[in-house]
Amino acid sequence: MELRHLRYFVAVAELLSFSRAAVKLRHAQPSLSTQIRDLENELGFRLLDRGHNRVTLTEAGAVFLRESKQVLASAETAIRLGREAAVGRPGELRLAAINMATVSFLPTCLSLFRAAVAGTRVTVAEIEASEVIDKLVRGELHAGFLSAPLPRLAGVKQLKFVKILRSPLIVLIASEHPFARRSSARLKDLVEEPFLHIRRNGQEIHRNWTQEFCFKVGATARFGAAASNLDNLISMVAAGEGVALIPKSILRGSKPGCAYIPIADKNLRHELFVVSNPHFHSDLVERFLEIVIAEAAAVEQRLQTPRKSQS
């Protein structure tokens, strides 16, 4: 017995007509009659009494109709929940973020999103790029953020990448450092300095892209200690433990004991992408992406205004 047999029977039993049921189901009437007869043979009892131009339910058929409708309803619920789990059930959005790179816009995006979609449950994790890709491919995440250079991993071609933010780079340096009064600095000028970086949950996202930027200008980064978060990083820089390369987009006012120096190397920008899987598209994800793209664009626009170094 298959679900289609139950659907055929329910249609006939509710309409009490093979011809009308055939029209509703878009199924040939002779075949429909055969399907119901096969079902009765499999069950071992009659479901319908067939008279001249008249169909009625047997007592067993009435009971079977009630139970069949419950089975079909349960099946429809299972299908709906399965689909919603694949694309994000209403009220749930699972994200992967880069804390430092997304701090300038993501909190605002989440606030706007929750206001737009009442009752939304949002979870945000910070995980390695390879894990973001894997989870997006499997539908375990609905969207994630990745910094350039993008990983070359299996599954990448299945995903949609949208560049949302290009930020100039600045170096965070102690206010007593000889470079602190400079209007700008090149990365090669800083190769003797230990680069501090943020390590969260064992992830080396910040260190990796710092190393990549230094490589682009022919420099080799020498790394110092790792901080647990941005505030910790700023304190370590102020203590003279080293310097830190960060996107200008995360700059939030002056920090006592620190100066922010623009990086003068041309064409060096921190590029951030939002990534999703078109196969698991949903209105919920689409609404979130719209908000993210708009808010990130506003941040990038503000970055166009020159800002003096803080000390």
Buried (B, 14 or more C-beta within 10 A) or exposed (E): EEEEBBBBBBBBBBBEBBEBBBEEBEBEBEEBBEBBBEBBEEBEEBBBEEEEEEBEBBEBBEEBBEEBBEEBEEEEEEEEEEEBEBBBBEEBBBBBBBBBBBBBBBEBBBEBBBEEBEEBEBEBBBBBBEBBBBBBBEBBBBBBBBBBBBBEBEBBEEBBEBEBBBBBBBBBBBBEBEBBEBEBBBBEBBBEBBBBBBBBEEBBBBBBBBBEBBEEBEBEBEBBEBBEEBEBBBBBBBEEBBBBBBBBBBBEEEBEBBBBBBBBBEEBBBBBBBBBBEEBBBEBBEBBBBBBBEBBEBBBEEBEEEEEBBB
